Amino acid sequence: MPKTKSNVLNLATTERMAMVGGRELLIESNCDSNIIRIIEPEGTASLTILITKKGPIVQLTGKSLMIEAEGDISLEAEKISLHSRKTTTISSETDLSFKAKGTIDSKASEHSICSELGDVKVKANDDVKLNGERIKLNC
């Protein structure tokens, strides 16, 4: 695999290496950061790792991404945001648990809760409040 290197006044360097499938590994270095990129044949970066004085930033870009592990996957951060342009699905082959030390707030144009086997249990340390135009039971 051919490797090329260019220096601009010894302040920045760029290394390129050809990869399988017409991809290219690009490594850029300057005094503030290092950037590692995998460039796809059409010119877009599918993987970018930016290494700064504050730490690394990893970006994956593609038509479809999958993370799979035989063991655990853990995410921990100050704030985690998930957004999809279409449907979001969370599923489990066993139990699923949501826990928060604060409030769990759920908003939608409509909500549906269905227990396919067993009870629906609502428990509160204080009052249970149901507000609606009409509250229908056993309908």
N, C-alpha and C positions, 0 to 999 in steps of 0.2 A: 504494500500500500504506500503510495507516494506521500511524502510529508513536505510541506512548504512552511517557511517562516519569514515574516517581514517585521522590520523594526522601523519605527518612526521616531527619530531623535532619542532612541533608547527609553522613551516614556511609555510606549505601548507596543505590545507584540501580539501577533496573530499567528496561530498555527492551524493548519488544515490537514485533515487526513481523510482519504477516501475510505468509504465503508461499503459493506455489502448492499446490493439493491439500489445503487446510485445515491445512497445517502452520504453525507459528509459530516465529520466531526470537526467542530470549530472551537478553538480555545483562544479567548482574547484576554489579555492581561494589561492592566494599567495600574497606576499608583493607588487608586481607590478600590478597585474590585477585580475579580476574575469572573469570566463568563464562559461556561461550557455549553455548547449547543449541538444538538443533532439536527441537521438540516435535511429535510425530505427532498426527493428529486424535483418537486415542483417549486422549491425554494422556501417553504415554510418551516419553522422550527417546531419539531414535535416534542423536544425536551430541552428545557433551559434551566441551568443551575447558575444562579447569580450568587457569588460569594463576596460579601462585603465585610467591613469591620464590625457591623452589628450582627452578622451571622448569615447563613445561607437562605436563599429563597429558591424553591423548586417549582417549576411550572411545566405541566404536561398538557399538550394540546393535540387533539385528534378527533376524528369522526366518532370514535367510541373508545372508552377507556375502561379497564377492568383491573381491580386489585383483588387478588385471591391469596389466601393464606390457609395452611392446614391448622394453624394455631390462632391466637388472638390477634385482632387489629385494634389498636387504641389510638384515639386522637385526643390531644389535650392542648388547650389554648386559652388565651384570655377571652376570646369570642369565636364561636363557630357559626357560620352562616351557610345554609344550603338553599339553592334556588334552581328550579327547573323551568324551562319554557313551556313544557307540557306536563305530563303526569309525574308525580312523585310517589313511589311505593316503598314502604318499609315492611319487610316480612321476616318471619322467624319460623323455624320448624318446631320450636318449643315456645316457652313463655317470652313475652315482650314486656319491658318495664320502662316507664317514664318516671323520673324522680327529679324534684327540684326543691331547693331550700326556700325558694320564693314561690311566686305564682306561676301556674301553667295556664297560659291564655290561648284559647283556640278560637279562631274566627273563620267563617266561611259563609257563602251564600246559603248553604244548607248543611245540616249535620245528620248523619245516620249512624246509630249504634246498634249492632246486631250480635247477639250471642248465639252461635249456631248450636251449642250444646251447653246447657247449664244456665245459671242465674246471671242477672246483671245486678251488681251490688253497688250501692251508693252509701258512703259512710262519711259523716262529718263530725268534727269535734264540737261544732256549734250548729246553727240553723241550716236547714236545706231549703233553698229558695228556688221556686220555679216561677218564672214570669213569662207570660205569653198571652196572645190574643184570646185563645181558648186552651185549656189543658184537658186533653182527652185521655181517659184511662180505659183500657180493655176495649179498644175500638178496632 
